[in-house]
């Protein structure tokens, strides 16, 4: 796009206005920031008294959910002397950073849910990594690029320790698109944008903006250039679509990652898959401190008594259906299918048994494959027509059920083991319960409540939202290619794809594969797509493939040797109006604590750092109740630099 004389003039006015507002060259030092020395992280939760570190008595904690939040809580509590039992539904720990074994044309490799960048302001995550002596599991990515399909030149971000406002000024002078920003502070609407991004406040910003969707906020004459260049691609990286994302949440996100962040936008990736690089070291530490880690577990019941949780029940390697139950026929799926939604069953030959179509990997619903059998659309687990596991990340067969009775269009089922015996159930009692499942898991947990549960807490959980689905496809190709941008690059303007990752230039296993085979491994990631635009897995795969050749024309004609799809709808949603009633770490139930990236946080954070910090906050809440020293947590400056002077 060629800038007009009007846009150049607007840019010059904007730049002079910004420099004047920030007092550069006159009173810039009064902002408390140095050009040469970045601000120190802020500390949250530091105790003034010198309290004990270890618990002196026998205290037990049950933690449900083995993602980053549950792992962080387990790590901190186990090393404090608590007896920890961690339950995870999937065969693999890690949640959204889990990894699992795959076979690529006969070679063993590892697959994940998609590339994750570890930013330098992930203070609490990095402190845990340091304590685990696992920092050499990570590798620096020297630059970070955002590439636009049309209209704008690429933005290249390099390591920097310049804090606000210097990082904005550096960006203005280095950006090839600065003339297209369109920011003009003589316009009241543009001043409002500048006010919001520089004066973030954890209470006032949400009060002003939480009820407004980002797309509605943009319609209020937000500078189009700023939105296209920064707000849209970075906002989508929160894994929430702008039309269903709270503007207050977006401001918190931008404050943490940019405007309040003194660390720059450079980040690290993992040298191996995230399971071996981060998840395994945390889990091994929990075990070393005598914590119990149980995977492939289904919670089957939560009992309440006198407003507290008295115990929970679970099964290992089973569906969680402990009693006979009825399911209705589902004619839309076929004559042998019963149930609906994510609770579907298929009759087996002979009509005396049925299998659950809930994948035993991470709970997605499998569908009939082109061949005889079933295929999971999320991670590619394959099962035979009798439910036997054949390939993919699932570790066991589909759950089996005996048909007890028939009554019209419904049947009664009861869970059985492979040998036809009833499924056993275990009971877990603890002093404290930390629920650290994802949003879908939290809803399922509270649906199992029996007895005198806390209605307000149940209501808060029921209001939690999930974001639009995300999808990842990783391609193994028979040739390499030139790429002038960063090995992880954000993309904008494509129908589906939001980023590209060159795994054969980041992770050791993939480097080795590429050297042996002379090819490349490329991953495309869609952060939040609309299901109505891509109703089937075939639509997702075909679009990813066509956009790959559009993004890297040099790969046209390359042979795809293998591909893996990850497709889920379980990321936390932050829709307009959701902030006031969002659950916090401490609940109204004395022995129930929450952890997860969906928890309302008392300081700015995002994505993996939000999950880890929430887990450590949960551990702190228990330590505080037991009279123990809390772990000091770090964050960027909690408020924007201009928040003290902008109070409305």
C-alpha positions as CSV (number, residue, x, y, z in Angstrom):
1,X,0.0,0.0,0.0
2,X,1.4,3.4,-1.0
3,X,0.9,6.1,1.7
4,X,-0.9,9.2,0.6
5,X,0.2,12.8,1.6
6,X,-2.7,12.9,4.0
7,X,-1.6,9.7,5.7
8,X,2.0,10.9,6.0
9,X,0.8,14.2,7.6
10,X,-1.4,12.2,10.0
11,X,1.5,10.1,10.9
12,X,3.7,13.1,11.5
13,X,1.1,14.7,13.7
14,X,0.6,11.4,15.5
15,X,4.3,11.0,16.2
16,X,4.7,14.5,17.5
17,X,1.7,14.1,19.6
18,X,2.9,10.8,21.1
19,X,6.4,12.3,21.9
20,X,4.8,15.4,23.4
21,X,2.4,13.3,25.5
22,X,5.2,11.1,26.8
23,X,7.5,14.1,27.5
24,X,10.4,12.7,25.5
25,X,13.3,15.0,25.7
26,X,11.8,17.0,28.5
27,X,10.1,15.2,31.4
28,X,10.3,11.6,30.1
29,X,12.4,10.7,33.1
30,X,9.6,11.6,35.4
31,X,7.7,8.5,34.2
32,X,10.1,6.4,36.3
33,X,11.4,4.4,33.4
34,X,15.0,4.4,32.2
35,X,16.1,4.0,28.6
36,X,19.0,1.8,29.8
37,X,17.6,0.0,32.9
38,X,14.3,-1.9,32.7
39,X,11.9,-1.9,35.6
40,X,12.1,-4.7,38.1
41,X,9.1,-7.2,38.3
42,X,6.4,-6.5,40.8
43,X,6.0,-8.9,43.7
44,X,2.6,-10.3,44.7
45,X,1.9,-12.3,47.9
46,X,5.1,-11.7,49.8
47,X,4.6,-12.4,53.5
48,X,6.0,-9.8,56.0
49,X,6.5,-12.4,58.7
50,X,9.1,-15.2,58.6
51,X,6.8,-18.3,58.6
52,X,7.5,-22.0,58.3
53,X,8.2,-23.4,54.8
54,X,7.2,-27.0,55.5
55,X,4.0,-28.4,57.0
56,X,4.6,-30.1,60.3
57,X,1.5,-32.4,60.2
58,X,0.0,-34.8,57.8
59,X,-2.0,-32.8,55.3
60,X,-3.5,-34.3,52.2
61,X,-4.4,-32.5,48.9
62,X,-6.3,-34.0,46.0
63,X,-5.7,-32.2,42.7
64,X,-7.9,-32.8,39.7
65,X,-6.4,-31.9,36.4
66,X,-2.8,-32.5,35.2
67,X,-2.3,-29.4,33.0
68,X,0.1,-26.7,33.8
69,X,-2.1,-25.3,36.6
70,X,-2.5,-28.7,38.3
71,X,1.1,-29.5,37.9
72,X,2.3,-26.2,39.3
73,X,0.1,-26.6,42.4
74,X,1.3,-30.2,42.8
75,X,4.9,-29.2,42.5
76,X,4.7,-26.4,45.1
77,X,2.6,-28.4,47.6
78,X,4.6,-31.6,47.4
79,X,7.9,-29.9,48.1
80,X,6.2,-28.2,51.1
81,X,5.5,-31.6,52.7
82,X,1.8,-32.0,51.7
83,X,0.7,-35.5,50.6
84,X,-0.5,-34.8,47.0
85,X,-2.6,-37.0,44.8
86,X,-2.8,-35.7,41.2
87,X,-5.6,-37.1,39.0
88,X,-5.5,-36.6,35.2
89,X,-8.2,-37.8,32.7
90,X,-5.8,-38.1,29.8
91,X,-3.1,-40.8,29.5
92,X,-0.6,-37.9,29.2
93,X,0.0,-35.1,31.6
94,X,0.2,-31.5,30.5
95,X,-3.2,-30.5,29.3
96,X,-2.8,-28.1,26.4
97,X,1.0,-28.6,26.4
98,X,0.8,-32.4,26.5
99,X,2.7,-34.5,24.0
100,X,2.4,-38.1,22.8
101,X,4.0,-40.7,20.7
102,X,3.3,-40.9,16.9
103,X,4.7,-43.0,14.1
104,X,5.9,-41.1,11.0
105,X,6.4,-43.7,8.2
106,X,7.8,-46.1,10.7
107,X,9.8,-43.6,12.7
108,X,8.9,-42.8,16.3
109,X,8.3,-39.1,17.0
110,X,6.4,-36.9,19.4
111,X,3.3,-34.7,18.7
112,X,1.9,-31.7,20.6
113,X,-1.1,-29.4,20.6
114,X,0.9,-26.8,18.7
115,X,3.9,-24.5,19.2
116,X,4.0,-22.4,22.4
117,X,6.3,-19.5,22.9
118,X,7.9,-19.0,26.3
119,X,8.2,-15.2,26.9
120,X,10.7,-13.7,29.2
121,X,8.0,-12.1,31.4
122,X,6.8,-15.6,32.3
123,X,8.5,-15.0,35.6
124,X,6.8,-17.6,37.7
125,X,7.1,-20.3,35.0
126,X,10.8,-19.5,34.6
127,X,11.5,-19.6,38.3
128,X,10.0,-23.0,38.5
129,X,12.1,-24.1,35.5
130,X,15.2,-22.7,37.3
131,X,14.4,-24.7,40.4
132,X,14.0,-27.8,38.3
133,X,17.4,-27.1,36.6
134,X,15.6,-27.5,33.3
135,X,16.5,-24.2,31.5
136,X,18.8,-26.0,29.0
137,X,15.6,-27.7,27.7
138,X,14.8,-24.4,26.0
139,X,16.2,-22.6,23.0
140,X,16.1,-18.9,22.1
141,X,14.3,-17.7,19.0
142,X,16.3,-14.6,18.0
143,X,13.5,-12.8,16.2
144,X,9.8,-12.8,16.0
145,X,7.9,-11.7,12.9
146,X,4.3,-10.9,12.0
147,X,3.7,-11.3,8.2
148,X,0.5,-10.0,6.6
149,X,-1.1,-11.4,3.5
150,X,-1.6,-8.0,2.0
151,X,-1.5,-4.2,2.5
152,X,1.3,-4.2,5.1
153,X,5.0,-5.1,5.2
154,X,6.2,-7.6,7.8
155,X,6.9,-6.5,11.3
156,X,10.1,-7.8,12.8
157,X,10.5,-7.8,16.6
158,X,13.9,-8.3,18.1
159,X,15.1,-8.8,21.7
160,X,14.8,-5.5,23.7
161,X,14.8,-4.4,27.3
162,X,13.3,-1.0,26.5
163,X,10.2,-0.4,28.7
164,X,7.2,1.7,27.8
165,X,7.2,4.3,26.3
166,X,10.6,3.6,24.7
167,X,9.4,0.3,23.2
168,X,6.6,2.1,21.4
169,X,9.0,4.8,20.2
170,X,11.4,2.1,18.9
171,X,8.5,0.4,17.2
172,X,7.4,3.6,15.5
173,X,10.8,4.3,14.1
174,X,11.6,0.7,13.0
175,X,8.2,-0.3,11.7
176,X,7.8,-0.3,7.9
177,X,4.1,0.3,8.5
178,X,4.3,3.3,10.9
179,X,2.9,5.6,8.2
180,X,-0.2,3.4,8.1
181,X,-0.9,3.4,11.8
182,X,-3.3,6.2,11.5
183,X,-3.0,7.3,15.1
184,X,-3.8,10.9,15.6
185,X,-4.2,12.1,19.1
186,X,-6.0,15.3,18.1
187,X,-9.0,13.1,17.5
188,X,-10.9,12.2,20.7
189,X,-11.6,8.6,19.5
190,X,-7.9,8.0,19.0
191,X,-7.0,9.6,22.3
192,X,-9.4,7.0,23.9
193,X,-7.4,4.2,22.3
194,X,-4.1,5.7,23.6
195,X,-5.6,6.1,27.1
196,X,-6.8,2.5,27.3
197,X,-3.5,1.0,26.1
198,X,-1.3,3.1,28.4
199,X,-3.5,3.4,31.5
200,X,-4.5,-0.2,32.1
201,X,-5.9,-0.7,35.6
202,X,-7.1,-4.1,36.8
203,X,-10.4,-2.7,38.2
204,X,-11.1,0.5,36.2
205,X,-10.3,-1.0,32.7
206,X,-12.6,-3.9,33.2
207,X,-15.3,-1.6,34.5
208,X,-15.1,0.5,31.3
209,X,-14.5,-2.2,28.8
210,X,-15.5,-5.7,30.0
211,X,-19.0,-5.5,28.5
212,X,-17.7,-4.5,25.0
213,X,-16.6,-7.1,22.4
214,X,-13.4,-6.2,20.7
215,X,-15.1,-5.9,17.3
216,X,-17.7,-3.5,18.7
217,X,-14.9,-1.4,20.3
218,X,-13.1,-1.3,16.9
219,X,-16.2,0.1,15.3
220,X,-15.8,3.2,17.4
221,X,-13.3,4.7,14.9
222,X,-10.2,2.9,16.2
223,X,-7.3,3.5,13.9
224,X,-7.6,0.8,11.3
225,X,-3.8,0.4,10.9
226,X,-3.2,-0.2,14.5
227,X,-6.0,-2.8,14.6
228,X,-4.9,-4.6,11.5
229,X,-1.2,-4.6,12.5
230,X,-1.3,-5.3,16.2
231,X,-4.6,-5.7,17.8
232,X,-6.0,-8.4,15.4
233,X,-3.0,-10.8,15.2
234,X,-1.9,-10.4,18.8
235,X,-5.5,-10.5,20.1
236,X,-6.2,-13.8,18.2
237,X,-3.1,-15.3,19.8
238,X,-5.1,-15.2,23.1
239,X,-7.1,-18.0,21.3
240,X,-10.2,-16.0,21.5
241,X,-12.0,-14.5,18.5
242,X,-12.3,-10.7,18.6
243,X,-16.1,-10.9,18.2
244,X,-16.5,-12.8,21.4
245,X,-13.6,-11.4,23.4
246,X,-14.0,-8.8,26.1
247,X,-12.1,-5.6,25.4
248,X,-11.2,-5.4,29.0
249,X,-9.5,-8.8,28.7
250,X,-7.7,-7.6,25.5
251,X,-6.3,-4.6,27.4
252,X,-5.0,-6.9,30.1
253,X,-3.5,-9.2,27.5
254,X,-1.8,-6.3,25.7
255,X,-0.6,-4.8,29.0
256,X,1.0,-8.0,30.0
257,X,2.6,-8.8,26.7
258,X,3.6,-5.3,25.5
259,X,2.7,-2.1,27.2
260,X,3.5,-3.1,30.7
261,X,6.2,-5.6,29.7
262,X,9.8,-4.5,30.1
263,X,11.2,-7.7,28.6
264,X,10.6,-7.3,24.9
265,X,8.8,-9.8,22.5
266,X,11.7,-12.3,22.0
267,X,10.9,-15.7,23.4
268,X,12.1,-19.3,23.7
269,X,10.9,-22.6,22.3
270,X,11.5,-26.1,23.6
271,X,14.5,-28.2,22.4
272,X,12.3,-31.3,22.6
273,X,8.5,-31.7,22.8
274,X,7.0,-29.8,25.8
275,X,6.2,-33.1,27.5
276,X,9.9,-34.0,27.9
277,X,11.1,-30.4,28.2
278,X,8.7,-29.1,30.9
279,X,5.9,-31.5,31.9
280,X,8.1,-34.5,32.8
281,X,10.5,-32.5,35.0
282,X,7.6,-31.1,37.0
283,X,5.9,-34.5,37.3
284,X,9.1,-36.2,38.3
285,X,9.7,-33.6,41.0
286,X,6.2,-34.3,42.4
287,X,7.0,-38.0,42.5
288,X,10.4,-37.4,44.2
289,X,8.5,-35.6,47.0
290,X,6.3,-38.7,47.4
291,X,3.4,-37.2,45.5
292,X,1.1,-39.7,43.7
293,X,0.4,-39.0,40.0
294,X,-2.4,-41.1,38.4
295,X,-3.3,-40.7,34.7
296,X,-6.1,-42.1,32.6
297,X,-8.5,-41.4,35.5
298,X,-12.2,-40.5,35.4
299,X,-13.8,-38.9,38.4
300,X,-17.1,-40.6,38.9
301,X,-18.6,-38.7,41.8
302,X,-18.0,-35.7,44.2
303,X,-19.7,-36.0,47.6
304,X,-20.6,-32.8,49.6
305,X,-21.3,-32.6,53.3
306,X,-22.1,-29.5,55.4
307,X,-21.1,-27.2,52.5
308,X,-17.7,-28.9,52.0
309,X,-16.3,-31.7,49.8
310,X,-16.1,-34.9,51.8
311,X,-14.7,-37.2,49.2
312,X,-14.5,-37.9,45.5
313,X,-14.7,-41.2,43.6
314,X,-12.8,-42.2,40.5
315,X,-12.1,-45.1,38.1
316,X,-8.8,-45.8,36.5
317,X,-8.9,-46.6,32.8
318,X,-12.7,-46.5,32.5
319,X,-15.6,-44.4,31.3
320,X,-16.8,-43.2,34.7
321,X,-20.2,-44.8,34.3
322,X,-20.6,-46.7,37.5
323,X,-24.3,-47.5,37.4
324,X,-26.7,-48.7,34.7
325,X,-28.1,-45.9,32.6
326,X,-30.5,-45.4,29.7
327,X,-29.7,-43.8,26.4
328,X,-32.0,-42.8,23.6
329,X,-31.6,-43.9,19.9
330,X,-30.1,-41.3,17.6
331,X,-31.5,-41.9,14.2
332,X,-29.5,-39.0,12.7
333,X,-26.3,-41.0,13.3
334,X,-27.7,-44.4,12.2
335,X,-29.7,-47.3,13.5
336,X,-27.0,-48.6,15.8
337,X,-26.2,-45.3,17.5
338,X,-27.5,-44.1,20.9
339,X,-27.0,-40.9,22.9
340,X,-26.1,-37.4,21.6
341,X,-23.5,-34.7,21.9
342,X,-20.3,-35.9,23.5
343,X,-22.0,-39.0,25.0
344,X,-22.6,-41.3,22.1
345,X,-22.6,-45.2,22.0
346,X,-22.5,-47.6,19.1
347,X,-23.9,-51.2,19.3
348,X,-21.5,-53.9,18.3
349,X,-22.3,-56.9,16.2
350,X,-24.8,-59.1,18.0
351,X,-26.4,-56.2,19.8
352,X,-25.4,-57.5,23.2
353,X,-22.6,-55.0,23.8
354,X,-21.9,-51.4,22.9
355,X,-18.8,-49.1,22.8
356,X,-18.6,-45.5,23.9
357,X,-17.5,-43.1,21.1
358,X,-15.7,-41.0,23.6
359,X,-12.0,-41.2,22.7
360,X,-9.9,-42.6,25.5
361,X,-7.1,-40.0,24.8
362,X,-8.7,-36.7,25.7
363,X,-12.4,-37.2,25.4
364,X,-13.3,-36.1,21.9
365,X,-16.1,-37.9,20.1
366,X,-14.8,-40.4,17.5
367,X,-16.7,-40.9,14.2
368,X,-17.0,-43.7,11.8
369,X,-13.9,-43.8,9.5
370,X,-13.9,-44.5,5.8
371,X,-12.6,-48.0,6.6
372,X,-14.3,-50.1,9.2
373,X,-13.8,-48.6,12.7
374,X,-13.6,-45.2,14.3
375,X,-11.3,-42.2,14.0
376,X,-10.8,-39.3,16.5
377,X,-11.0,-35.9,14.8
378,X,-9.0,-34.2,17.5
379,X,-5.7,-36.1,17.6
380,X,-6.0,-38.9,15.1
381,X,-6.5,-41.9,17.4
382,X,-7.9,-44.9,15.4
383,X,-10.0,-47.7,16.7
384,X,-11.3,-50.9,15.1
385,X,-15.0,-51.6,14.5
386,X,-15.1,-53.4,17.9
387,X,-13.5,-50.4,19.7
388,X,-9.9,-51.9,19.9
389,X,-7.1,-49.3,19.8
390,X,-5.2,-49.4,16.5
391,X,-3.1,-46.2,16.2
392,X,-2.6,-42.7,17.6
393,X,-2.2,-41.2,21.1
394,X,-4.9,-43.2,22.9
395,X,-3.5,-45.8,25.2
396,X,-6.5,-48.1,25.5
397,X,-9.6,-49.4,23.7
398,X,-12.9,-47.6,23.6
399,X,-14.9,-48.3,26.8
400,X,-17.3,-51.2,26.5
401,X,-20.8,-51.6,27.9
402,X,-23.2,-54.5,28.3
403,X,-26.7,-54.1,27.0
404,X,-29.0,-54.9,30.0
405,X,-32.4,-54.0,28.7
406,X,-34.3,-52.6,25.7
407,X,-37.4,-50.4,25.9
408,X,-38.7,-48.9,22.7
409,X,-36.1,-46.6,21.2
410,X,-33.8,-46.7,24.2
411,X,-31.4,-49.2,25.8
412,X,-29.9,-49.6,29.3
413,X,-26.1,-50.0,29.5
414,X,-23.6,-50.9,32.2
415,X,-19.9,-50.5,32.0
416,X,-17.8,-53.6,31.9
417,X,-14.1,-54.4,31.6
418,X,-12.6,-56.2,28.7
419,X,-13.1,-59.5,30.4
420,X,-16.8,-58.7,31.1
421,X,-16.4,-57.9,34.8
422,X,-17.8,-54.8,36.4
423,X,-15.5,-51.7,36.6
424,X,-14.0,-51.0,40.1
425,X,-14.2,-47.6,41.7
426,X,-11.8,-45.9,44.2
427,X,-12.5,-43.3,46.9
428,X,-10.2,-40.4,47.7
429,X,-10.5,-38.2,50.8
430,X,-8.3,-35.2,51.4
431,X,-8.0,-32.1,53.6
432,X,-8.0,-29.9,50.5
433,X,-9.3,-30.3,46.9
434,X,-7.8,-28.3,44.0
435,X,-9.9,-28.4,40.9
436,X,-7.6,-27.5,38.0
437,X,-9.4,-29.0,35.0
438,X,-10.2,-27.1,31.8
439,X,-13.5,-25.4,31.4
440,X,-15.2,-28.4,30.0
441,X,-13.7,-30.6,32.7
442,X,-14.9,-28.2,35.4
443,X,-18.5,-28.4,34.2
444,X,-18.3,-32.1,34.1
445,X,-16.9,-32.3,37.6
446,X,-19.6,-30.2,39.2
447,X,-22.3,-32.2,37.3
448,X,-21.1,-35.1,39.4
449,X,-21.9,-33.3,42.7
450,X,-23.9,-35.2,45.2
451,X,-25.2,-33.8,48.5
452,X,-25.1,-30.3,50.0
453,X,-23.0,-28.6,47.3
454,X,-22.4,-24.8,47.3
455,X,-24.9,-23.3,44.9
456,X,-23.0,-20.0,44.2
457,X,-19.8,-21.8,43.3
458,X,-21.6,-24.2,41.1
459,X,-23.3,-21.2,39.3
460,X,-19.9,-19.5,38.7
461,X,-18.5,-22.7,37.1
462,X,-21.6,-23.1,35.0
463,X,-21.0,-19.6,33.5
464,X,-17.5,-20.3,32.4
465,X,-17.2,-20.2,28.6
466,X,-15.1,-22.0,26.0
467,X,-13.5,-20.2,23.1
468,X,-14.0,-21.1,19.4
469,X,-12.1,-24.3,18.4
470,X,-8.4,-24.2,17.6
471,X,-6.7,-26.4,15.0
472,X,-3.1,-27.5,14.3
473,X,-1.8,-29.4,11.3
474,X,1.8,-30.5,11.2
475,X,3.2,-31.5,7.7
476,X,6.2,-33.7,7.0
477,X,7.5,-32.7,3.5
478,X,10.1,-34.2,1.2
479,X,11.9,-30.9,0.7
480,X,13.3,-27.9,2.6
481,X,12.8,-24.3,1.6
482,X,14.1,-20.8,2.2
483,X,12.3,-18.7,4.8
484,X,13.4,-15.1,5.5
485,X,11.3,-14.6,8.7
486,X,11.4,-16.1,12.2
487,X,11.1,-19.9,12.7
488,X,7.8,-19.1,14.4
489,X,5.9,-16.4,12.5
490,X,2.5,-15.0,13.2
491,X,0.4,-14.6,10.0
492,X,-2.6,-12.3,9.4
493,X,-5.1,-12.1,6.6
494,X,-5.6,-15.8,5.8
495,X,-8.9,-17.5,6.0
496,X,-7.7,-20.1,8.6
497,X,-4.0,-19.9,9.3
498,X,-2.7,-17.6,12.1
499,X,0.9,-18.9,12.4
500,X,3.6,-21.0,10.9
501,X,6.3,-22.9,12.8
502,X,9.4,-24.5,11.2
503,X,9.9,-27.4,13.6
504,X,12.9,-28.7,11.7
505,X,14.7,-25.6,12.7
506,X,13.7,-25.5,16.4
507,X,13.3,-29.0,18.0
508,X,16.2,-31.5,18.0
509,X,14.2,-34.5,17.0
510,X,12.8,-32.7,14.0
511,X,16.2,-31.3,13.0
512,X,17.5,-34.9,13.0
513,X,14.6,-36.1,10.9
514,X,15.1,-33.3,8.4
515,X,18.8,-34.1,8.1
516,X,18.2,-37.8,7.6
517,X,15.4,-37.3,5.1
518,X,16.3,-34.1,3.4
519,X,12.9,-32.6,4.1
520,X,11.1,-30.2,6.4
521,X,8.4,-30.2,9.1
522,X,6.0,-27.3,9.1
523,X,3.1,-26.6,11.4
524,X,0.1,-24.3,10.7
525,X,-2.0,-23.1,13.6
526,X,-5.5,-21.6,13.6
527,X,-6.1,-20.0,17.0
528,X,-9.9,-19.6,16.9
529,X,-11.9,-20.5,13.8
530,X,-15.6,-20.5,13.2
531,X,-17.1,-23.9,13.0
532,X,-19.8,-22.9,10.5
533,X,-17.0,-21.9,8.1
534,X,-15.2,-25.2,8.6
535,X,-17.8,-27.8,9.6
536,X,-15.7,-30.9,9.0
537,X,-12.2,-32.0,9.6
538,X,-11.7,-32.4,5.8
539,X,-12.5,-28.7,5.4
540,X,-9.9,-27.8,8.0
541,X,-7.2,-30.0,6.5
542,X,-7.9,-29.0,2.9
543,X,-7.7,-25.3,3.8
544,X,-4.5,-25.7,5.8
545,X,-2.9,-27.5,2.9
546,X,-3.9,-24.9,0.3
547,X,-2.8,-22.0,2.5
548,X,0.5,-23.8,3.2
549,X,1.4,-23.6,-0.5
550,X,0.1,-20.0,-0.6
551,X,2.3,-19.0,2.4
552,X,5.3,-20.9,1.1
553,X,5.0,-21.0,-2.8
554,X,8.3,-22.8,-2.9
555,X,6.6,-25.9,-1.5
556,X,4.2,-26.3,-4.4
557,X,4.8,-29.7,-5.9
558,X,6.4,-31.0,-2.6
559,X,5.2,-34.4,-1.5
560,X,3.5,-34.5,1.9
561,X,5.0,-37.6,3.6
562,X,2.8,-37.4,6.7
563,X,0.5,-35.1,8.5
564,X,-1.0,-34.8,12.0
565,X,-4.1,-32.9,13.0
566,X,-5.0,-31.5,16.4
567,X,-8.4,-30.0,16.7
568,X,-10.2,-29.2,20.0
569,X,-12.7,-26.9,21.6
570,X,-11.6,-26.6,25.2
571,X,-9.7,-23.4,25.5
572,X,-10.9,-20.8,28.1
573,X,-13.2,-18.1,26.8
574,X,-13.3,-14.5,28.0
575,X,-16.5,-13.1,26.5
576,X,-17.9,-9.7,27.2
577,X,-19.4,-9.4,30.7
578,X,-17.7,-12.5,32.1
579,X,-15.2,-10.8,34.4
580,X,-17.3,-9.9,37.4
581,X,-18.5,-13.4,38.2
582,X,-15.4,-15.2,37.1
583,X,-14.2,-17.6,39.9
584,X,-11.2,-16.7,41.9
585,X,-8.5,-19.0,43.4
586,X,-10.1,-19.1,46.9
587,X,-13.7,-20.2,46.7
588,X,-16.6,-19.8,49.2
589,X,-16.0,-23.5,50.1
590,X,-13.4,-23.8,52.8
591,X,-11.6,-26.9,51.4
592,X,-12.0,-26.2,47.6
593,X,-9.4,-24.2,45.6
594,X,-9.5,-23.4,41.9
595,X,-6.6,-23.3,39.5
596,X,-6.5,-22.8,35.7
597,X,-6.1,-20.2,33.0
598,X,-9.8,-19.4,33.4
599,X,-9.4,-18.2,37.0
600,X,-9.7,-14.5,37.7
601,X,-6.2,-13.4,38.4
602,X,-5.1,-10.7,40.9
603,X,-2.3,-9.5,38.6
604,X,-1.6,-9.4,34.8
605,X,-0.6,-12.6,33.1
606,X,-1.6,-14.7,30.1
607,X,-1.6,-18.2,28.5
608,X,1.0,-20.5,30.1
609,X,2.1,-18.0,32.7
610,X,-1.5,-17.6,33.7
611,X,-2.0,-21.3,34.2
612,X,1.3,-21.7,36.2
613,X,0.6,-18.7,38.3
614,X,-2.9,-19.9,39.1
615,X,-1.5,-23.2,40.3
616,X,1.0,-21.5,42.5
617,X,-1.7,-19.2,43.8
618,X,-3.8,-22.3,44.7
619,X,-0.8,-23.7,46.6
620,X,-0.3,-20.3,48.3
621,X,-3.9,-20.3,49.4
622,X,-3.5,-23.7,51.1
623,X,-0.1,-22.7,52.6
624,X,-1.7,-19.5,54.1
625,X,-4.5,-21.5,55.7
626,X,-1.9,-23.8,57.2
627,X,0.2,-20.9,58.5
628,X,3.1,-21.5,56.1
629,X,5.2,-19.0,54.1
630,X,3.6,-18.2,50.7
631,X,5.7,-18.3,47.6
632,X,6.3,-14.7,46.3
633,X,4.9,-14.4,42.8
634,X,6.2,-12.0,40.2
635,X,4.4,-10.0,37.5
636,X,4.9,-7.0,35.2
637,X,3.9,-3.6,36.6
638,X,0.2,-4.3,37.5
639,X,-1.0,-0.9,36.1
640,X,-0.2,1.1,33.1
641,X,2.3,4.0,33.2
642,X,-0.4,6.6,32.8
643,X,-3.0,5.0,35.1
644,X,-2.2,7.3,38.1
645,X,-3.2,10.4,36.1
646,X,-6.1,8.8,34.2
647,X,-8.7,7.8,36.8
648,X,-11.9,7.7,34.7
